[in-house]
Amino acid sequence: MRNSFIPYGRHEIGDDDIAAVVAVLKSDWLTTGPVLDSFEQELAKFGGARYAIAVNSGTAALHGAVHAAGIGPGDEVLVPPMTFVATANSVVYHGATPVFVDVEESTLLLNPGEVEKKITPRTKAIIAVDYAGQPCDYRKLRQIADTHGLVLIADACHSLGAADGGRPCGSLADLTVFSFHPVKPIAAGEGGAVLTDDPQMASRIRMFRNHGISTDHRQRQEAGQWYYEMVDLGFNYRMTDIQASLALSQLKKLPGWISKRQRVAERYDSQLAGLEARPLQVQPGVSHGYHLYVVRIPRRDGVFRLMRAGNLGVNLHYIPVYLHPYYRKTFGTKEGLCPVAESAYREIISLPIFPNLAEADQQRVILTLKNALART
Ligand SMILES: *Cc1c(COP(=O)(O)O)cnc(C)c1O
């Protein structure tokens, strides 16, 4: 019998999650209502921020965060190329230019030294990406941002539940963005959120998700009023209470899931030691979220094919964003822009990791990788 397929990431849905969603389906509010309020409060507490604004995707959260940062045409925003396209796209949505800054060889996280080199009078913000679930060096990035008057945004779509020096992701930047897509740390179906301590930015994002209108439907119903004002240009980026109920139920289980992911990663670390596979480094003091487990290997394309042939859902994160046809055509970007990211791109592979990855399944991944390295 053929071995069953093991994906690179997988959500976990329990009976408690199902009960939480069903309760909303039987209630009076399907969209943005009381459960969304509870989710936002719990998420803000969890991430160590004053405010959390939930929206309907991580991409919408990035769009709102860049809006709150006041980015517009002519501005430049520094972004790493080792990320999902949505990070850079959120800058383009506002008519600004994403300026790609290379990553560190050992972690594939934004390199603060390279950040300083790319700052110009047009630079307005930095979007750091917590690649694979490891927080960036926010102490250094904070210093740079303060020196040059930049807004510091964390794309923490991989790192909800991770921490640096005991400080949770959500509290390390001016604005922090999370995603609740099913492969991410918690699932809402689709969903995202922005965390911030800044009341003005929080209120801008709250309006941005609701067409730029200053009150929402529930506030007006509760106040018995019909009058509203649209004061800004916004979108319909609202999260439903159905999604919020799933996310809230999942959030309670996240600390346990992070520990399980860390145990999976420890087993990879110890069993891949001495092979040609090089794991990424973890910085001291970091509690890694392990959204991804990434190793650098030689002969990657051959190894990748053999692992897929073994019915393993290995993946590749990421193609450097500026090498995509849209970026080449629109911004004239090309090979050579970020050499560290480009050489990593030729060597990286994401191995399966999720909280309930069975030890026997992980052993199959490790054995298949060893055989593939020996046969290529
Ligand atoms: C998933 C992801 C996003 C986008 O989140 P969605 O919820 O899918 O819109 C943005 N940035 C990074 C780094 C991501 O991994």
Ligand as a Chemical Component Dictionary entry (heavy atoms), coordinates in Angstrom:
data_LIG
# 
_chem_comp.id                   LIG 
_chem_comp.type                 NON-POLYMER 
_chem_comp.pdbx_formal_charge   0 
_chem_comp.three_letter_code    LIG 
# 
loop_
_chem_comp_atom.comp_id 
_chem_comp_atom.atom_id 
_chem_comp_atom.alt_atom_id 
_chem_comp_atom.type_symbol 
_chem_comp_atom.charge 
_chem_comp_atom.model_Cartn_x 
_chem_comp_atom.model_Cartn_y 
_chem_comp_atom.model_Cartn_z 
_chem_comp_atom.pdbx_ordinal 
LIG C1 C1 C 0 -0.103 33.938 4.984 1  
LIG C2 C2 C 0 0.714  35.152 4.918 2  
LIG C3 C3 C 0 0.175  36.395 4.568 3  
LIG C4 C4 C 0 -1.229 36.563 4.089 4  
LIG O1 O1 O 0 -2.201 36.067 4.953 5  
LIG P1 P1 P 0 -3.630 35.637 4.368 6  
LIG O2 O2 O 0 -4.443 35.399 5.617 7  
LIG O3 O3 O 0 -3.430 34.387 3.565 8  
LIG O4 O4 O 0 -4.154 36.753 3.560 9  
LIG C5 C5 C 0 1.015  37.498 4.608 10 
LIG N1 N1 N 0 2.299  37.396 4.959 11 
LIG C6 C6 C 0 2.855  36.212 5.282 12 
LIG C7 C7 C 0 4.301  36.165 5.685 13 
LIG C8 C8 C 0 2.089  35.052 5.257 14 
LIG O5 O5 O 0 2.651  33.871 5.543 15 
# 
loop_
_chem_comp_bond.comp_id 
_chem_comp_bond.atom_id_1 
_chem_comp_bond.atom_id_2 
_chem_comp_bond.value_order 
_chem_comp_bond.pdbx_ordinal 
LIG C1 C2 SING 1  
LIG C2 C3 SING 2  
LIG C2 C8 DOUB 3  
LIG C3 C4 SING 4  
LIG C3 C5 DOUB 5  
LIG C4 O1 SING 6  
LIG O1 P1 SING 7  
LIG P1 O2 DOUB 8  
LIG P1 O3 SING 9  
LIG P1 O4 SING 10 
LIG C5 N1 SING 11 
LIG N1 C6 DOUB 12 
LIG C6 C7 SING 13 
LIG C6 C8 SING 14 
LIG C8 O5 SING 15 
# 
